[in-house]
């Protein structure tokens, strides 16, 4: 007999055009708990399905509800499109989860395309919501939700973080794994104890960190490497901070080596830790298959690092880069500019820092971004205090992207220059040779006929007097 208790999960497209798709972990994680409670699940990934809304419509018969996951920005657009189609066809409850609605639950639930918001971890919360909907029970007893109740919005208390060891493994067999990026995304911990000013993780997880036991982690990675060996090229640990507990990492690596599990992997870490690990630590992670580590270096200016509460130094990152050279691990540095109040000197210091990192280790990779205020973070509030006007509804947030921003807190001259540098000049020159600050200014002058750039030129000349070209 076919199971009639059905739940539909919808994963909207993340970007307008992208051919390499990461696994939709946020929805995949919901499936084990739903199955335990007897529900069948249909997962529609808009990126893979040629007619996702038609399939959504065809799947509605006997469905209890539809769950939509979304991050801030473009992905919301696809979620709203799906919800609009549902509203035309049915009164089926629409439940949203994911980072954006977790950070702005009350604003989100006021949308006509949202009935219920699941905040934070969704595995147990969503399953309880589904069961309550099916049994026509009130949601007030379920932790971690916000929902419409008549003309008002009701909310319940936060659900405590559930350790990953208390949850079932991800059901990777549920999806067509060959259609996703072969650099396999895997989550071994949630949360982060740090409090970087640009990051919203502290709002959702309250600076708490919960990690999978290293022996279970080894077991799952070994199983996946054997079962999906023809598809997986490497493991990408998407933890916000994989290295919080170095002993956990050490045990994991020792077990991978002992078992003879042949994998390559990469992860993210904090520069204050990565710079302190000894050579023995780097030796064992390299031996276990680690080939690349990404860290948020953020800036070459210590003033900026202190301002954004990074709790790290420029020297920490350079130490990390040196250790990677010795162990033959590729260091990837993520940098930003355009923080509220950033003077031109800070961008110049970042350019100097990039040159120094390249001098120390020519294999270092650099990713440079322009800061965009993210809901819930400390710098988001700082940007608002300095004139930033955030979107006011879920619909407006769907148009909030890295290329569609408003930054009234920045000097217009600095904004124009730094955007040009990060989006046009740097991608063309990075990795080829050292960057000359004087050449940067001269190239910028030539790139536009606008009289506005004369003032930039003057500003650049003033900087050369203070420090000269590189």
C-alpha positions in Angstrom: 0.0 0.0 0.0 1.3 3.4 -0.9 2.1 5.7 2.0 -0.4 8.6 1.9 1.3 10.7 4.6 3.5 12.9 2.5 5.6 16.0 2.9 7.1 18.1 0.1 10.4 19.9 0.5 11.4 22.6 -2.0 14.9 23.9 -2.5 15.0 27.2 -4.6 17.8 28.1 -6.9 20.7 29.7 -5.1 22.0 31.8 -7.9 20.6 32.8 -11.4 23.2 30.8 -13.2 25.4 28.1 -11.7 26.2 24.7 -13.2 27.9 23.2 -10.1 25.4 22.5 -7.4 26.1 21.8 -3.8 24.0 19.2 -2.0 20.8 20.7 -0.3 21.9 19.7 3.2 19.3 21.9 4.9 16.5 19.9 3.5 18.2 16.5 3.4 18.7 16.8 7.1 15.0 16.9 7.7 14.3 13.5 6.0 15.3 11.0 8.7 13.1 12.4 11.4 10.1 12.6 9.0 10.6 9.0 8.0 10.7 7.9 11.6 7.3 9.4 12.0 6.0 7.6 9.0 6.0 10.3 6.3 7.1 9.8 2.7 9.1 12.8 1.4 9.3 14.4 -2.0 12.4 16.7 -2.5 12.2 19.2 -5.4 15.5 20.9 -6.2 14.8 23.9 -8.5 18.3 23.7 -9.8 17.9 20.2 -11.1 14.3 20.0 -12.1 13.4 21.4 -15.6 9.8 22.1 -14.5 10.0 22.5 -10.7 6.7 24.3 -10.2 4.8 21.8 -12.3 6.2 19.0 -10.3 5.3 20.8 -7.1 1.7 21.1 -8.4 1.6 17.4 -9.4 2.9 16.3 -5.9 0.2 18.1 -3.8 -2.3 15.3 -3.5 -2.3 14.0 0.1 0.6 16.3 1.1 0.5 17.6 4.7 2.5 20.7 4.0 5.3 22.2 1.9 8.7 23.1 3.4 10.9 25.8 1.8 14.5 26.5 2.7 16.2 29.7 1.9 19.2 31.9 2.6 19.1 35.7 2.3 18.9 37.1 -1.2 18.2 35.4 -4.6 17.1 32.1 -3.1 14.1 33.8 -1.5 12.8 34.7 -5.0 12.5 31.0 -6.0 10.8 30.3 -2.7 8.2 33.0 -3.2 7.5 31.8 -6.7 6.8 28.3 -5.4 4.6 29.7 -2.6 2.7 31.9 -5.1 1.9 28.8 -7.2 0.8 27.0 -4.0 -1.5 29.8 -3.0 -3.2 29.7 -6.4 -3.8 25.9 -6.1 -4.4 25.1 -2.5 -4.6 26.2 1.2 -1.8 23.8 2.1 0.4 25.2 4.9 3.7 26.7 3.8 6.6 26.3 6.2 9.8 28.2 5.7 13.2 27.4 7.3 16.8 28.3 6.8 19.2 31.1 7.7 17.1 34.1 6.6 13.8 33.4 8.3 15.7 32.2 11.4 17.3 35.7 11.6 14.2 37.6 10.8 11.3 35.3 11.8 8.7 37.9 12.6 9.2 40.0 9.5 9.2 36.8 7.4 6.1 35.3 8.8 4.1 38.4 8.0 4.6 37.6 4.3 1.4 36.3 2.6 3.6 33.4 1.3 4.6 32.2 4.7 2.4 30.4 7.3 5.0 29.1 9.7 8.7 29.8 10.3 11.1 27.1 11.8 13.9 28.9 13.6 17.4 27.4 13.8 18.0 23.7 13.7 15.0 22.2 11.9 15.3 18.4 12.1 13.0 17.8 15.1 11.1 21.1 15.0 9.9 20.6 11.5 8.9 17.0 12.1 6.9 18.1 15.1 5.2 20.9 13.1 4.3 18.5 10.3 2.7 16.1 12.9 0.8 18.9 14.5 -0.6 20.1 11.2 -1.7 16.7 10.3 -3.4 16.1 13.7 -4.8 19.7 13.6 -3.1 20.6 16.9 -1.9 24.0 18.1 1.8 24.8 17.6 2.3 26.5 20.9 3.9 23.5 22.5 6.6 23.2 19.8 9.9 25.0 20.5 11.6 27.0 17.8 8.6 28.2 15.7 6.8 31.5 14.8 3.5 31.3 13.1 0.3 33.2 12.2 -2.5 32.8 14.7 -5.5 34.6 13.4 -4.6 38.3 13.0 -1.5 38.1 15.2 1.9 36.5 15.2 2.7 33.8 17.8 6.1 32.5 18.7 7.5 29.9 21.1 10.8 29.6 23.0 14.1 28.7 21.4 14.9 25.0 20.9 18.2 24.0 22.6 20.8 23.0 20.1 20.7 19.2 19.4 24.1 17.6 19.2 24.8 16.1 15.8 25.5 12.7 17.5 21.9 12.6 18.6 20.7 12.9 14.9 20.7 10.3 12.2 23.2 10.4 9.3 22.3 12.4 6.2 20.4 10.2 3.8 22.6 10.9 0.8 21.0 8.0 -1.0 17.8 10.0 -1.2 19.2 12.4 -3.9 20.7 11.8 -7.4 24.2 12.3 -6.1 25.8 12.3 -9.6 24.0 15.5 -10.3 25.8 17.4 -7.6 29.2 18.9 -7.2 31.8 16.1 -6.7 33.5 18.2 -4.0 31.2 16.7 -1.4 29.7 19.0 1.3 29.7 17.6 4.8 28.7 19.1 8.1 30.5 17.8 11.2 29.7 20.6 13.6 27.4 23.5 14.1 27.8 26.9 15.6 31.0 28.8 16.5 32.4 30.2 19.8 33.7 33.3 18.1 31.8 36.6 17.7 33.0 38.2 14.5 31.1 41.3 13.9 30.0 40.5 10.3 28.7 37.0 11.1 25.2 36.0 12.1 26.1 32.6 13.4 26.2 33.9 17.0 22.5 35.0 16.7 21.3 31.6 15.7 23.6 29.4 17.8 24.4 31.8 20.6 28.1 31.3 20.2 27.7 27.6 21.1 29.5 24.9 19.2 28.4 21.3 19.0 30.5 18.7 17.1 30.1 15.2 16.0 32.2 12.6 17.8 35.4 12.0 15.8 34.9 8.2 15.8 31.4 8.6 14.3 32.8 11.2 11.9 35.5 8.7 10.7 32.9 6.0 10.3 30.6 8.1 8.2 33.4 9.5 6.0 34.9 6.1 5.5 31.5 4.7 4.5 30.8 7.5 2.1 34.2 7.3 0.5 33.6 3.6 -0.2 30.0 3.8 -1.3 30.4 6.9 -3.5 34.0 6.5 -4.5 33.2 6.9 -8.2 31.5 10.3 -7.5 33.3 12.0 -4.6 36.5 13.8 -5.5 37.0 15.3 -2.1 35.2 16.2 1.2 34.4 19.8 1.9 33.7 20.2 5.6 31.3 23.2 5.6 31.5 23.7 9.4 31.9 27.4 10.2 34.9 26.4 12.3 36.1 22.8 11.9 39.2 23.3 14.1 37.6 24.5 17.4 38.7 21.4 19.2 42.1 20.4 17.8 42.0 17.1 19.7 38.8 16.1 17.9 40.5 16.8 14.6 43.6 14.9 15.6 41.6 11.8 16.6 39.7 12.0 13.3 42.9 12.2 11.3 44.5 9.4 13.2 41.5 7.1 12.6 41.4 8.0 8.9 45.0 7.0 8.6 44.6 3.9 10.7 41.7 2.7 8.6 43.5 3.4 5.4 40.6 5.6 4.2 41.8 7.3 1.0 40.2 10.8 0.8 41.2 14.4 0.3 39.5 17.0 2.3 39.3 20.8 3.1 37.9 22.8 5.9 37.5 26.3 7.4 39.2 27.6 10.5 39.9 30.7 12.5 43.3 32.4 12.0 44.0 32.7 15.8 43.9 29.0 16.1 45.5 28.0 12.7 48.5 30.2 13.5 49.1 28.4 16.8 49.0 24.8 15.8 52.4 23.1 15.8 54.1 21.4 12.9 53.0 18.0 14.2 49.4 18.9 13.9 49.8 20.1 10.3 51.7 16.9 9.5 48.9 14.6 10.7 46.1 16.5 8.9 48.1 16.5 5.7 48.8 12.8 6.0 45.0 12.1 6.5 44.2 13.9 3.2 43.8 17.6 4.0 44.9 19.6 1.0 43.3 23.0 1.6 42.3 25.2 4.5 40.2 28.4 4.2 40.4 31.1 6.9 38.7 34.5 7.3 41.7 36.8 7.3 39.2 39.6 6.6 41.7 42.5 6.4 45.4 43.5 6.3 44.6 46.3 8.8 44.8 45.4 12.5 42.6 48.4 13.1 39.8 46.8 11.0 40.4 43.4 12.6 39.9 44.9 16.0 36.9 46.9 14.8 35.1 43.8 13.5 35.9 41.9 16.7 37.9 39.3 14.8 40.0 38.4 17.9 43.0 37.6 15.6 46.0 39.5 14.3 47.5 40.0 10.9 50.5 38.0 12.2 48.3 35.0 13.0 47.3 34.7 9.4 50.8 35.0 8.1 52.0 32.3 10.6 49.2 30.1 9.2 50.3 30.8 5.6 53.9 29.8 6.6 52.9 26.6 8.3 50.8 25.6 5.2 53.9 26.1 3.0 55.9 23.8 5.2 53.2 21.1 5.2 52.2 21.6 1.5 48.6 22.5 2.3 47.0 25.2 0.2 46.0 28.2 2.4 42.9 30.2 1.1 42.4 33.7 2.6 39.1 35.4 2.5 39.3 39.2 2.7 36.8 42.0 2.8 36.7 45.7 2.3 34.0 48.3 2.6 33.2 48.0 6.3 31.4 51.0 7.8 33.8 53.8 8.2 36.6 52.2 6.3 39.2 54.7 5.2 41.3 54.3 2.0 44.4 53.4 4.2 42.7 50.1 5.2 42.4 48.9 1.6 46.0 49.9 1.0 47.1 47.8 4.1 45.1 44.9 2.7 47.0 45.1 -0.6 50.3 45.2 1.3 49.2 42.2 3.3 48.3 40.2 0.1 51.7 40.9 -1.3 53.3 39.7 1.9 51.2 36.6 2.1 52.2 35.8 -1.5 55.9 36.4 -0.7 55.7 34.0 2.2 53.8 31.3 0.3 53.3 31.7 -3.5 50.6 29.0 -3.4 48.3 31.1 -1.2 44.9 31.8 -2.7 43.0 35.0 -2.1 39.3 35.7 -2.2 38.4 39.3 -1.9 34.8 40.5 -1.3 33.0 43.7 -0.6 31.3 43.8 2.8 27.5 43.4 2.7 25.6 43.8 6.0 24.0 40.5 6.9 20.9 40.4 9.1 21.5 39.8 12.8 25.2 40.6 12.8 26.8 43.3 15.0 28.0 45.2 11.9 24.4 45.0 10.4 23.3 47.0 13.4 26.3 49.3 13.0 25.4 49.9 9.4 21.8 50.8 10.3 23.1 53.3 12.8 25.2 54.8 10.0 22.3 55.2 7.6 21.9 51.8 6.0 18.3 51.1 5.2 17.6 47.3 5.1 14.7 45.7 3.2 11.5 45.7 5.1 9.8 42.5 3.9 10.6 38.9 2.7 9.8 40.0 -0.8 12.3 43.0 -0.7 15.0 40.7 0.8 14.8 38.5 -2.3 16.5 41.4 -4.2 19.3 41.9 -1.6 22.5 40.5 -3.2 26.2 41.2 -3.3 25.7 43.3 -6.4 22.5 45.2 -5.3 23.3 47.0 -2.1 23.0 50.5 -0.5 25.9 51.8 1.5 25.2 55.3 2.7 27.7 54.9 5.5 30.7 54.9 3.1 32.3 57.9 1.5 31.1 57.8 -2.1 34.7 58.1 -3.4 35.9 55.2 -1.3 32.9 53.1 -2.3 33.5 53.7 -6.1 37.2 52.9 -5.8 36.9 49.8 -3.6 34.1 48.3 -5.7 36.2 48.8 -8.8 39.2 47.3 -7.1 37.4 44.2 -5.8 35.2 43.5 -8.8 37.3 44.6 -11.8 41.0 45.1 -11.0 41.7 42.4 -8.4 40.2 39.4 -10.2 42.3 40.3 -13.3 45.6 40.7 -11.5 45.5 38.4 -8.5 48.0 35.5 -8.5 50.0 36.9 -11.4 52.4 39.2 -9.6 52.8 41.6 -6.6 50.3 44.4 -6.6 51.6 48.0 -6.9 49.4 50.5 -5.1 50.7 53.2 -7.4 49.7 51.1 -10.4 46.3 50.5 -8.9 45.7 54.3 -8.6 46.9 55.0 -12.0 44.8 52.2 -13.6 41.8 53.5 -11.7 42.3 57.0 -13.1 42.5 55.7 -16.6 39.4 53.5 -16.2 36.9 56.4 -16.1 36.4 59.8 -17.6 34.3 61.0 -14.7 35.4 64.1 -12.8 34.6 62.2 -9.6 37.8 60.3 -10.1 39.9 63.4 -9.9 39.2 63.5 -6.2 40.1 59.8 -5.9 43.4 60.6 -7.6 44.0 63.4 -5.1 43.2 61.0 -2.3 45.6 58.4 -3.8 48.4 61.0 -4.1 47.9 61.9 -0.4 48.4 58.2 0.4 51.6 57.9 -1.5 53.0 60.8 0.5 52.2 58.8 3.6 53.7 55.5 2.5 54.6 55.5 -1.2 53.9 52.8 -3.7 54.4 49.1 -3.1 
